[in-house]
Amino acid sequence: MPKATSSTKNAGKALHKFYVDYSVPVNDNVFDPASFEKFLHDRIKVDGKTGQLGDSIQITKEANKLVLTSQQYLTKKHLKKNSFENFLRVVATSKDTYSLRYFKVDQDEADDEE
């Protein structure tokens, strides 16, 4: 008896929803959410072309979160491009939610040097 054919081959790659919480750096006036949204819009490729998101990819804002419905995730590239990678990091708080946080700096090391 032949196996049933699956229609997943024709469906293409699955889209994922990524949530990026940037509330901490935004409250400290370090991070610009508008430039991050523009960066994602300009860098995400659809059919090999950047800047043309079409219907398959959506970028929306919810308070201090950005919701990206896509196949890829480019937050680390934005941090590197804008020289934020030295003091901000991306932390996965759940399977599909990421948060931007500061690197922890030990106060004990600063006290020892004085």
N, C-alpha and C positions, 0 to 999 in steps of 0.2 A: 504494500500500500504506500503510495507516495506521500511525502510530507506536505503539509499545507504551506503555501508560500506566504512569506511575511511581507507586509507592506512598509516595513521600517526602512528598507533601502531607498524607497522613493521619498520618504518623509524628510530626509536630510538630517543635518545635525540638530540636536535638541537645543532649544534656547533655555538659558538659565537666568534667574533673577538674582542680581547681586545688590546688596544693600551696603552702602559705605556711610558710616557715621563719622562725621568730621566736626562734631560739636565742640570738643575740647580745644583744638587749635583755632576754630572760628571765634570762640568766646575770648580767646587771648589776642585776637586780631593778627594772627600769624598766617592764616590760611585763607585764600580767596576762593569761595565755592564757585563763583562765576567763571573764573579762569580754569578751574578743574573741569567744569561741565563743557567748556569750549574745547579744552584739550581732548577730552574723550570724543567729542563730536568730530574733531579734526583727525583723530588718530585711528578710529575704528574703521576697519576695511570691510566693505560689502562687495562681493564679487571682484576683489582685487583693487577697488577704488576707495580712496578715503574721502570723507566729507559728505558722502551720500548714504545716509542711514536707511532710507526707505521705510517700509512698514515693519520689517522684521526686527529692528532694533529700536528701543525706546529709552530715552534718558529723561527722568522726571525728578523733581525735588519734592521732598516732604520734610518740612521744618529744617532740622540740621542733619538730614540724611539725603543721600542721592540714591535713586533706584535705577539700576541699569539692567535692562532685559537684553541679554546678548549671549554670544558664545565665548567671549573672552573678557578679560579683566585687566585693566591697564593702570591701576592706581600707583603701583611702584614706579612705573616709568614717569608719571607726572611728578612724583616726589623727587626723582633723580634730576629731571629736566630743570626744575625750579630750585635746586639745591636744598631741598627739605630733608633729604635722606640722612643728614648728619644728626638731626634732632627729632625727627618724626619717624614712626614705623607703623606698618600695617599689621594689625592683630586680628585674627579670625576669632570672633566671639561666638559664632555658631557656624553651621555648615554653609550658609549663604549670606552671612552678615560679617562685615569687616568694620573695624574701628581704627581711626588714626589716633595714635597715642605718642606721648613724648618718651624718649629713652630715659631711664632712671639714672640719675647722677647721685653717687654716694656723697653725702655731706661729710662723712668721716675722713675721706681723702683730702678734702679741702681744709679741714681743721688740722690735719697732720702737717700740711705744708706751711701753715702759719706759725 
